[in-house]
Amino acid sequence: MLFCRSRNAKVGLGQSRSISLAYVGAAGRHLLRQSYYLNPSPNVVYAYLLTNAGFSDFHSFQAQLQQRLSHGLLALAAYTFGKSLDNASSESSLNLNAAQLNPKNDRGPSDYDIRQTLSVAFSYTLPSQQRWRALRALTNAWGLDGVVIARCDVPPVEYVQRAQ
């Protein structure tokens, strides 16, 4: 099951500028979780167990600024601060003894947890050629777009071994 929630607000700042702020959240429950057991019994070296004990939580704050500039140029900047936690990522249950594994306590950053993202984009509508009909047919409604995305690195995964 997946539960999603969001709240957003967009404000126009004049005729050519707008800013929007948003909160986006999601909660996944009863997700597929694969556990890897190392030496679960004297006769078995390792075993995999698939259950629906997986869960995930995602929360983010998003801000966006859009500015129409002159002569068909549009600029956009967006920032996202988010956090994703789960117990179903690939590293969450590696090489554990069966007695130590409790899915409810095995919660940490998701494999795909990217905390910060900054995106900058532009769009430029090329002026149409009015002089020659054949050239106008080829160049009408053309544009030039660009996107730059900068992201922080995925947080490192810490492995903890417990003494037996």
MARDREN-236399 format. One record per atom (N, C-alpha, C): x, y, z; atom name. Coordinates in Angstrom, 3 decimals. Example, Ala and Ser with C-alpha at 12.3 -4.5 7.8 and 13.67 -1.06 7.14 Angstrom:
c1,c2,c3,atom
13.190,-5.690,7.800,N
12.300,-4.500,7.800,CA
13.200,-3.300,7.800,C
12.850,-2.250,7.080,N
13.670,-1.060,7.140,CA
12.900,0.030,7.870,C
END
This chain:
c1,c2,c3,atom
0.842,-1.176,0.000,N
0.000,0.000,0.000,CA
0.883,1.232,0.000,C
0.421,2.244,-0.695,N
1.148,3.501,-0.763,CA
0.188,4.631,-0.414,C
0.576,5.450,0.550,N
-0.206,6.604,0.959,CA
0.577,7.846,0.574,C
-0.047,8.777,-0.130,N
0.613,10.008,-0.563,CA
-0.123,11.210,-0.001,C
0.635,12.249,0.277,N
0.036,13.492,0.728,CA
0.891,14.648,0.219,C
0.246,15.768,-0.073,N
0.981,16.938,-0.525,CA
0.176,18.192,-0.238,C
0.891,19.252,-0.054,N
0.308,20.584,0.118,CA
1.188,21.530,-0.676,C
0.559,22.452,-1.414,N
1.360,23.408,-2.157,CA
0.655,24.746,-2.244,C
1.466,25.753,-2.495,N
0.961,27.108,-2.666,CA
1.775,27.765,-3.769,C
1.088,28.470,-4.649,N
1.749,29.182,-5.738,CA
1.291,30.629,-5.700,C
2.258,31.532,-5.790,N
1.973,32.961,-5.719,CA
2.575,33.626,-6.943,C
1.775,34.446,-7.607,N
2.275,35.237,-8.722,CA
2.890,36.520,-8.198,C
4.069,36.815,-8.639,N
4.761,38.043,-8.247,CA
4.869,38.925,-9.497,C
3.835,39.639,-9.772,N
3.792,40.417,-11.004,CA
3.284,39.547,-12.145,C
3.418,40.057,-13.366,N
2.918,39.334,-14.531,CA
3.873,38.260,-15.018,C
5.142,38.357,-14.686,N
6.118,37.464,-15.305,CA
6.875,36.577,-14.316,C
6.515,36.583,-13.053,N
7.256,35.805,-12.059,CA
6.287,35.098,-11.133,C
6.627,33.868,-10.770,N
5.818,33.133,-9.793,CA
6.739,32.282,-8.927,C
6.278,32.031,-7.728,N
7.013,31.185,-6.792,CA
6.027,30.169,-6.226,C
6.492,28.952,-6.074,N
5.635,27.929,-5.477,CA
6.414,27.184,-4.408,C
5.729,26.834,-3.347,N
6.281,26.068,-2.234,CA
5.398,24.843,-2.038,C
6.031,23.708,-1.731,N
5.246,22.484,-1.601,CA
5.869,21.543,-0.580,C
5.004,20.754,0.035,N
5.405,19.623,0.855,CA
4.847,18.382,0.173,C
5.694,17.373,0.005,N
5.261,16.110,-0.588,CA
5.715,14.989,0.336,C
4.807,14.091,0.648,N
5.144,12.961,1.500,CA
4.497,11.689,0.989,C
5.125,10.578,1.303,N
4.582,9.277,0.917,CA
4.976,8.256,1.974,C
4.097,7.300,2.191,N
4.358,6.218,3.131,CA
3.978,4.904,2.458,C
4.909,4.008,2.375,N
4.657,2.683,1.808,CA
4.603,1.657,2.928,C
3.604,0.820,2.898,N
3.436,-0.211,3.924,CA
3.223,-1.554,3.249,C
3.621,-2.619,3.933,N
3.492,-3.994,3.432,CA
4.231,-4.175,2.108,C
5.438,-3.597,2.035,N
6.254,-3.711,0.838,CA
7.052,-5.005,0.864,C
7.459,-5.465,-0.293,N
8.264,-6.678,-0.389,CA
9.633,-6.428,0.235,C
10.047,-7.311,1.122,N
11.346,-7.200,1.796,CA
12.052,-8.533,1.676,C
13.304,-8.464,1.227,N
14.122,-9.667,1.108,CA
15.167,-9.652,2.210,C
15.190,-10.679,3.004,N
16.180,-10.811,4.068,CA
17.140,-11.939,3.710,C
18.388,-11.719,4.026,N
19.438,-12.695,3.739,CA
19.956,-13.202,5.076,C
19.812,-14.478,5.309,N
20.255,-15.069,6.576,CA
21.542,-15.833,6.339,C
22.538,-15.540,7.130,N
23.823,-16.214,7.075,CA
23.864,-17.255,8.187,C
24.038,-18.515,7.813,N
24.068,-19.634,8.757,CA
22.825,-19.675,9.652,C
21.622,-19.769,9.069,N
20.429,-19.815,9.918,CA
20.312,-21.103,10.730,C
20.964,-22.157,10.270,N
20.980,-23.414,11.024,CA
22.288,-24.133,10.676,C
22.660,-25.138,11.434,N
23.919,-25.839,11.157,CA
23.952,-26.496,9.774,C
22.810,-26.844,9.218,N
22.763,-27.521,7.921,CA
22.605,-26.574,6.732,C
22.342,-25.277,6.984,N
22.099,-24.313,5.905,CA
23.125,-23.194,6.021,C
23.836,-22.926,4.919,N
24.852,-21.876,4.916,CA
24.215,-20.497,4.814,C
23.275,-20.339,3.903,N
22.561,-19.069,3.794,CA
21.159,-19.328,3.250,C
20.266,-18.355,3.491,N
18.884,-18.479,3.028,CA
18.317,-17.090,2.774,C
17.401,-17.018,1.814,N
16.670,-15.794,1.532,CA
15.228,-15.971,1.986,C
14.668,-14.914,2.553,N
13.283,-14.946,2.987,CA
12.588,-13.708,2.427,C
11.510,-13.913,1.677,N
10.710,-12.812,1.147,CA
9.456,-12.663,1.994,C
9.227,-11.447,2.493,N
8.044,-11.162,3.304,CA
7.444,-9.835,2.851,C
6.318,-9.479,3.414,N
5.741,-8.159,3.164,CA
5.926,-7.266,4.396,C
7.064,-7.386,5.058,N
7.364,-6.609,6.258,CA
8.083,-5.306,5.940,C
8.210,-4.963,4.672,N
8.905,-3.734,4.296,CA
8.032,-2.507,4.447,C
8.669,-1.374,4.765,N
7.961,-0.101,4.837,CA
8.915,1.014,4.449,C
8.357,2.137,4.004,N
9.170,3.283,3.606,CA
8.423,4.568,3.939,C
9.197,5.636,4.154,N
8.656,6.966,4.414,CA
9.473,7.977,3.624,C
8.786,8.924,2.993,N
9.439,9.979,2.229,CA
8.796,11.304,2.583,C
9.621,12.310,2.837,N
9.160,13.668,3.121,CA
10.048,14.624,2.339,C
9.447,15.669,1.746,N
10.259,16.650,1.028,CA
9.613,18.027,1.077,C
10.484,19.026,1.016,N
10.095,20.424,0.855,CA
10.600,20.849,-0.515,C
9.735,21.483,-1.306,N
10.110,21.871,-2.658,CA
9.786,23.344,-2.871,C
10.719,24.051,-3.499,N
10.517,25.463,-3.828,CA
10.871,25.657,-5.299,C
10.092,26.504,-5.972,N
10.313,26.729,-7.401,CA
10.082,28.199,-7.720,C
10.981,28.766,-8.521,N
10.859,30.131,-8.995,CA
10.850,30.100,-10.513,C
9.827,30.722,-11.108,N
9.707,30.776,-12.560,CA
9.677,32.232,-12.973,C
10.477,32.575,-13.981,N
10.585,33.964,-14.434,CA
10.508,34.008,-15.952,C
9.547,34.745,-16.479,N
9.489,35.002,-17.924,CA
10.331,36.220,-18.210,C
11.310,36.030,-19.057,N
12.174,37.128,-19.459,CA
11.709,37.621,-20.827,C
12.404,38.550,-21.379,N
11.962,39.141,-22.635,CA
12.260,38.257,-23.836,C
11.515,38.477,-24.921,N
11.741,37.868,-26.235,CA
11.690,36.347,-26.215,C
10.741,35.757,-25.508,N
10.538,34.312,-25.558,CA
11.434,33.489,-24.665,C
12.110,34.100,-23.707,N
13.003,33.373,-22.804,CA
12.310,33.153,-21.464,C
12.339,31.907,-21.002,N
11.744,31.524,-19.728,CA
12.818,30.847,-18.885,C
12.944,31.240,-17.616,N
13.926,30.633,-16.707,CA
13.181,30.016,-15.515,C
13.726,28.914,-15.027,N
13.106,28.188,-13.926,CA
14.205,27.673,-13.009,C
14.030,27.844,-11.708,N
14.953,27.288,-10.718,CA
14.111,26.559,-9.673,C
14.538,25.340,-9.311,N
13.799,24.539,-8.341,CA
14.774,23.901,-7.360,C
14.371,23.838,-6.094,N
15.182,23.232,-5.040,CA
14.306,22.250,-4.275,C
14.860,21.083,-3.984,N
14.158,20.070,-3.202,CA
15.049,19.596,-2.066,C
14.497,19.588,-0.860,N
15.151,18.970,0.282,CA
14.261,17.822,0.707,C
14.767,16.610,0.608,N
13.950,15.450,0.911,CA
14.700,14.407,1.714,C
13.940,13.475,2.264,N
14.527,12.395,3.052,CA
13.687,11.145,2.850,C
14.350,10.043,2.546,N
13.660,8.774,2.338,CA
14.259,7.722,3.270,C
13.414,7.111,4.071,N
13.828,6.061,4.997,CA
13.034,4.795,4.697,C
13.673,3.641,4.852,N
12.958,2.392,4.666,CA
13.688,1.249,5.362,C
13.083,0.084,5.295,N
13.745,-1.127,5.782,CA
13.785,-2.182,4.678,C
13.627,-1.737,3.431,N
13.575,-2.681,2.323,CA
14.660,-2.440,1.274,C
15.602,-1.535,1.542,N
16.683,-1.317,0.589,CA
17.608,-2.521,0.569,C
18.426,-2.616,-0.442,N
19.234,-3.826,-0.628,CA
20.247,-4.043,0.489,C
20.745,-2.963,1.115,N
21.750,-3.171,2.161,CA
21.153,-3.341,3.550,C
19.843,-3.213,3.694,N
19.284,-3.145,5.040,CA
19.362,-4.461,5.794,C
19.483,-5.575,5.101,N
19.461,-6.846,5.837,CA
20.525,-7.811,5.320,C
21.708,-7.330,5.097,N
22.777,-8.189,4.594,CA
23.524,-8.887,5.723,C
23.793,-10.145,5.537,N
24.699,-10.912,6.400,CA
24.353,-10.843,7.877,C
23.110,-10.981,8.198,N
22.699,-10.976,9.595,CA
22.304,-12.381,10.014,C
22.517,-12.666,11.268,N
22.019,-13.921,11.804,CA
20.523,-13.798,12.030,C
19.818,-14.894,11.883,N
18.361,-14.862,11.966,CA
17.869,-14.332,13.312,C
18.566,-14.601,14.380,N
18.119,-14.181,15.701,CA
18.227,-12.664,15.885,C
19.062,-11.992,15.104,N
19.285,-10.564,15.286,CA
18.351,-9.699,14.456,C
17.613,-10.259,13.529,N
16.874,-9.475,12.561,CA
15.459,-9.164,13.038,C
15.156,-7.887,13.177,N
13.810,-7.425,13.466,CA
13.488,-6.329,12.456,C
12.599,-6.568,11.487,N
12.328,-5.583,10.442,CA
11.871,-4.221,10.959,C
11.200,-4.175,12.097,N
10.730,-2.894,12.631,CA
11.877,-2.015,13.108,C
12.986,-2.632,13.520,N
14.133,-1.866,14.005,CA
15.183,-1.633,12.926,C
14.997,-2.199,11.766,N
15.988,-2.124,10.683,CA
15.626,-1.003,9.722,C
15.542,0.206,10.224,N
15.135,1.363,9.424,CA
16.324,2.283,9.233,C
16.492,2.766,7.999,N
17.591,3.679,7.718,CA
17.393,4.346,6.373,C
18.367,5.162,5.943,N
18.244,5.841,4.650,CA
18.071,4.837,3.513,C
17.194,5.164,2.595,N
16.963,4.318,1.426,CA
18.175,4.350,0.508,C
18.292,3.331,-0.329,N
19.383,3.305,-1.310,CA
19.326,4.511,-2.232,C
18.162,5.012,-2.499,N
17.945,6.110,-3.436,CA
17.717,7.441,-2.724,C
18.107,7.550,-1.454,N
17.881,8.760,-0.667,CA
18.837,9.860,-1.127,C
18.321,10.822,-1.848,N
19.096,11.988,-2.281,CA
18.495,13.184,-1.562,C
19.256,13.769,-0.653,N
18.709,14.780,0.252,CA
18.424,16.108,-0.431,C
19.315,16.580,-1.294,N
19.151,17.903,-1.881,CA
19.326,17.843,-3.397,C
18.442,18.556,-4.095,N
18.514,18.644,-5.546,CA
18.232,20.081,-5.958,C
19.091,20.613,-6.816,N
18.898,21.939,-7.386,CA
18.812,21.771,-8.893,C
17.743,22.278,-9.478,N
17.545,22.204,-10.922,CA
17.371,23.607,-11.470,C
18.049,23.881,-12.573,N
17.923,25.159,-13.259,CA
17.637,24.841,-14.720,C
16.635,25.509,-15.270,N
16.255,25.232,-16.653,CA
15.925,26.536,-17.369,C
16.040,26.493,-18.693,N
15.620,27.625,-19.503,CA
14.927,27.099,-20.746,C
14.091,27.930,-21.299,N
13.408,27.619,-22.548,CA
13.362,28.896,-23.376,C
13.789,28.793,-24.620,N
13.810,29.942,-25.509,CA
13.081,29.581,-26.783,C
12.050,30.354,-27.109,N
11.317,30.156,-28.346,CA
12.014,30.953,-29.436,C
12.497,30.239,-30.441,N
13.224,30.907,-31.526,CA
12.252,31.752,-32.350,C
12.699,32.929,-32.738,N
11.814,33.765,-33.567,CA
11.618,33.115,-34.933,C
10.402,33.196,-35.435,N
10.131,32.582,-36.735,CA
10.605,33.504,-37.854,C
11.044,32.891,-38.917,N
11.522,33.616,-40.087,CA
10.303,34.042,-40.908,C
10.141,35.334,-41.114,N
8.981,35.847,-41.819,CA
9.235,36.083,-43.308,C
10.482,36.166,-43.695,N
10.799,36.593,-45.051,CA
10.490,35.535,-46.101,C
10.960,34.304,-45.914,N
10.782,33.259,-46.922,CA
9.808,32.203,-46.415,C
8.839,31.884,-47.234,N
7.779,30.964,-46.840,CA
8.310,29.564,-46.523,C
9.234,29.032,-47.322,N
9.782,27.696,-47.094,CA
10.567,27.647,-45.784,C
11.352,28.667,-45.527,N
12.122,28.722,-44.281,CA
11.197,28.901,-43.081,C
10.144,29.667,-43.245,N
9.185,29.877,-42.162,CA
8.500,28.552,-41.797,C
8.176,27.739,-42.776,N
7.536,26.447,-42.517,CA
8.467,25.516,-41.740,C
9.773,25.615,-41.974,N
10.736,24.757,-41.276,CA
11.079,25.253,-39.879,C
11.068,26.554,-39.663,N
11.534,27.103,-38.391,CA
10.412,27.580,-37.483,C
9.173,27.451,-37.883,N
8.063,27.912,-37.059,CA
7.912,27.030,-35.821,C
7.744,27.652,-34.665,N
7.495,26.988,-33.378,CA
8.667,26.128,-32.907,C
9.872,26.511,-33.235,N
11.058,25.821,-32.729,CA
11.520,26.513,-31.456,C
12.193,25.751,-30.616,N
12.709,26.316,-29.382,CA
14.008,25.651,-28.981,C
14.633,26.240,-28.004,N
15.884,25.733,-27.457,CA
15.695,25.613,-25.949,C
15.985,24.440,-25.392,N
15.789,24.194,-23.968,CA
17.075,23.654,-23.355,C
17.253,23.925,-22.079,N
18.405,23.387,-21.364,CA
18.071,23.148,-19.910,C
18.700,22.129,-19.335,N
18.472,21.771,-17.932,CA
19.808,21.428,-17.300,C
20.037,21.933,-16.101,N
21.202,21.573,-15.292,CA
20.672,21.093,-13.946,C
21.114,19.910,-13.519,N
20.669,19.338,-12.250,CA
21.894,19.049,-11.387,C
21.866,19.541,-10.169,N
22.936,19.267,-9.203,CA
22.309,18.565,-8.009,C
22.916,17.450,-7.606,N
22.407,16.678,-6.476,CA
23.525,16.392,-5.497,C
23.151,16.289,-4.229,N
24.125,15.845,-3.255,CA
24.265,14.330,-3.366,C
25.295,13.814,-2.789,N
25.556,12.380,-2.857,CA
24.605,11.624,-1.931,C
24.428,10.367,-2.214,N
23.625,9.502,-1.361,CA
24.367,9.318,-0.038,C
23.683,9.412,1.116,N
24.376,9.241,2.393,CA
25.044,7.863,2.478,C
26.212,7.803,3.127,N
26.881,6.500,3.250,CA
26.092,5.559,4.145,C
26.228,4.290,3.859,N
25.545,3.259,4.646,CA
26.503,2.770,5.720,C
26.034,2.718,6.943,N
26.841,2.223,8.044,CA
26.403,0.812,8.384,C
27.364,-0.074,8.463,N
27.078,-1.452,8.835,CA
27.477,-1.643,10.294,C
26.587,-2.239,11.033,N
26.851,-2.470,12.453,CA
26.839,-3.976,12.699,C
27.884,-4.458,13.335,N
27.917,-5.874,13.705,CA
27.772,-5.957,15.210,C
26.913,-6.857,15.635,N
26.687,-7.045,17.054,CA
27.460,-8.267,17.523,C
28.004,-8.161,18.706,N
28.705,-9.309,19.280,CA
27.683,-10.370,19.668,C
28.084,-11.632,19.510,N
27.147,-12.721,19.819,CA
27.374,-13.261,21.207,C
END
